[in-house]
Amino acid sequence: MSLFSWMTTGGVSEADVRSEVWKLGARHRGEPLAGAIEELKASDLSTERAQLLRACVRKLRKA
């Protein structure tokens, strides 16, 4: 992983993001972006989970 990609994802690996996008798609009926945005609205998110979801949103918006 390059230094730039590490900084832009907030320390979340690309593999973690790919895995979470797949899980979001499964949980949210094929709509991982909408699912990630919805899950980010939860008030009880840990910092790590929020970072992962934000990285997923960034990746999905690029695609």
C-alpha positions in Angstrom: 0.0 0.0 0.0 1.4 3.4 -0.9 1.7 6.2 1.7 -0.8 8.3 -0.2 -3.5 5.6 -0.2 -2.9 5.0 3.5 -3.4 8.8 4.2 -6.5 9.0 2.1 -8.3 6.0 3.7 -7.4 7.1 7.2 -5.3 4.0 7.9 -7.9 1.5 6.6 -6.4 -1.1 4.2 -7.8 -1.5 0.7 -8.5 -5.2 1.6 -10.6 -4.0 4.6 -12.6 -1.6 2.3 -13.2 -4.2 -0.4 -14.4 -6.7 2.2 -16.7 -4.2 3.9 -18.1 -3.0 0.6 -19.1 -6.6 -0.2 -20.7 -7.0 3.3 -22.5 -3.7 2.9 -23.9 -4.9 -0.5 -25.1 -8.1 1.1 -26.7 -6.4 4.1 -28.3 -3.6 2.0 -29.7 -5.6 -0.9 -27.0 -4.7 -3.4 -26.7 -1.0 -2.4 -23.4 -0.7 -0.6 -23.1 3.1 -0.9 -26.6 3.7 0.4 -26.0 1.2 3.2 -22.7 2.8 4.2 -24.3 6.3 4.3 -27.2 4.9 6.4 -24.9 3.1 8.8 -22.8 6.2 9.3 -25.9 7.9 10.7 -25.8 5.6 13.7 -25.0 7.3 17.0 -23.2 4.5 18.6 -20.4 4.0 15.9 -16.9 3.4 17.1 -14.2 5.6 15.6 -12.7 2.7 13.7 -16.1 1.6 12.2 -16.8 5.2 11.1 -13.4 5.4 9.4 -14.0 2.2 7.6 -17.5 3.3 6.4 -16.1 6.7 5.3 -13.4 4.9 3.3 -16.1 2.7 1.7 -18.1 5.8 0.8 -15.1 7.4 -0.8 -14.3 4.3 -2.8 -17.8 3.8 -4.0 -18.2 7.4 -5.1 -15.1 7.1 -7.2 -16.5 4.0 -9.0 
